[in-house]
Amino acid sequence: MARPLNFPEPFHEGTFPVREARDEVPSGSLRTLANPYRGVRCHDAPETVVERFGALRLVCPGDLALSHCSAAEVLNLPLPRECEHDAVHVMGRGARIRRRGVVGHRGLDRREVMTVRGVRVTGPADTWLDLAPFVGLEDLVVIGDAVAKRLGGTDPLRALLGRRVPGVRRAREALEWIRVGGRSPMETRSRVLFVRVGLPEPELNVDISDPDGGWLATGDLVWREAKVVGEYQGADHFGDYERGDDDIVRRRLVEAAGWTYVDFTKDDYFRRPRRLVLVRRLADELGCTLDPGGLQAISRWAGLPGGPLRPCGG
């Protein structure tokens, strides 16, 4: 059915509150538009969290900010699957907002607030702690690595751990695993895996030099004393010819300088047989004995224990 055209300016496009259009636009025309929240109409349904928050603000104009996984998405922090949903997490200073498609929270007066992509969000450190009740321990470490890298260290995270809030015990445990220097979630997951089975903790993304001090490469995970470098090969390494060629050249240079080069992929982490082969090879190269308890744990699953406590979508 064709959409009625009875939309005078400024209601002929975009998003607007129903209360402003009621005297100008026939109710039949209003009913043809998207209705993301009660009292709001959109010519095009909002798809991103920024668009949904913009629509919500038309009927909830108080002191609000995106929080939890919604803030993390805007901040471009790595999120697990349980945070993939259409609900918008919103934090205010007073009572929780209760609307369809909105997860309301209180406590904005105790959070850092910043503007990113034109919307207000809780700061990275606060967002990390707020996510602690909703995501698994390993995912909290992954997010924490990204936040620590952005903030230049773990002190901003540690400063929040005196709060008496849900998930703080999990956040304290996660902080013990968080490091500055990782560049991707899979680098973090791999580092945690290797340490869990008893391997020495590697340096992260440090330069490898030849005997004369010339730069050869920057290694993802580097055991300098043993001259072993672990390189995670993500999908982007396989789809780009120039990058793949650079990878081969870098590997040859590193090996020619007397280093052992161990590369691995996502399947080496998630698939049990390949995971065990990988850690055993690294143990041989590093001259280490694997921890039986850690090896037994990662033979069942690669990550840290502790799943999500409740659905992030509310």
Disulfide bonds with the S-S distance in Angstrom:
none
